[in-house]
Amino acid sequence: MVDDNNGSPVVQGTLVILDLDRFKEYTIQHELDDYKPNTVTGTLSRLVSALASKYSGSILHGLDWERGTEEAVLVYPGTDPAII
């Protein structure tokens, strides 16, 4: 742990942020259902879950098995960003 300028403890780590830009347009263009997992969002749900498990991370936001994942935020406290 390190201290910031105010003397507060800071835990170094890595954040991973994923977002599918303009995904609504993609679902319309390819006639995909955006209210249940489709080929893209279902695959992303599985990949986000696998990535979190592989490196002992935590999913802070976004994993949605019922609707499919369009965005996600994962955290890996105490890790070096070079290994993720």
ABEGO torsion letter per residue (X at the ends): XBBBAAGBBBBBBBBBBBBBBGAAAAAAAAGBBAABBBAAAAAAAAAAAAAAAAAGBBBABGBBAAAEBABBBBBBBGBBAAAX
